[in-house]
Amino acid sequence: MLTTSWCGDCVRLKRQLTELDIPYTEVNIEQAPDAEEFVLAVNDGNRTVPTVVFPDGSTAAEPSGADVQERLQ
């Protein structure tokens, strides 16, 4: 999951994933320039977070925990 330190939606999604017992790795794009470039590339130039990268390489911007859970099944 690609995030920033100030993102309320990121906090929400991390809480939801924890409640759903879905493991994730967080990468703060403010601390990883390559990650920020990736977010811009997959979100049509927008710095949209959270952006989730799934095991198959697909992405979702600002998904809910339920959306993530569904995509992982």
Sequence and secondary structure as in RCSB ss.txt:
>XXXX:A:sequence
MLTTSWCGDCVRLKRQLTELDIPYTEVNIEQAPDAEEFVLAVNDGNRTVPTVVFPDGSTAAEPSGADVQERLQ
>XXXX:A:secstr
 EE TT HHHHHHHHHHHHTT     EETTT HHHHHHHHHHTTT   SSEEE TTS EEES  HHHHHHHH 
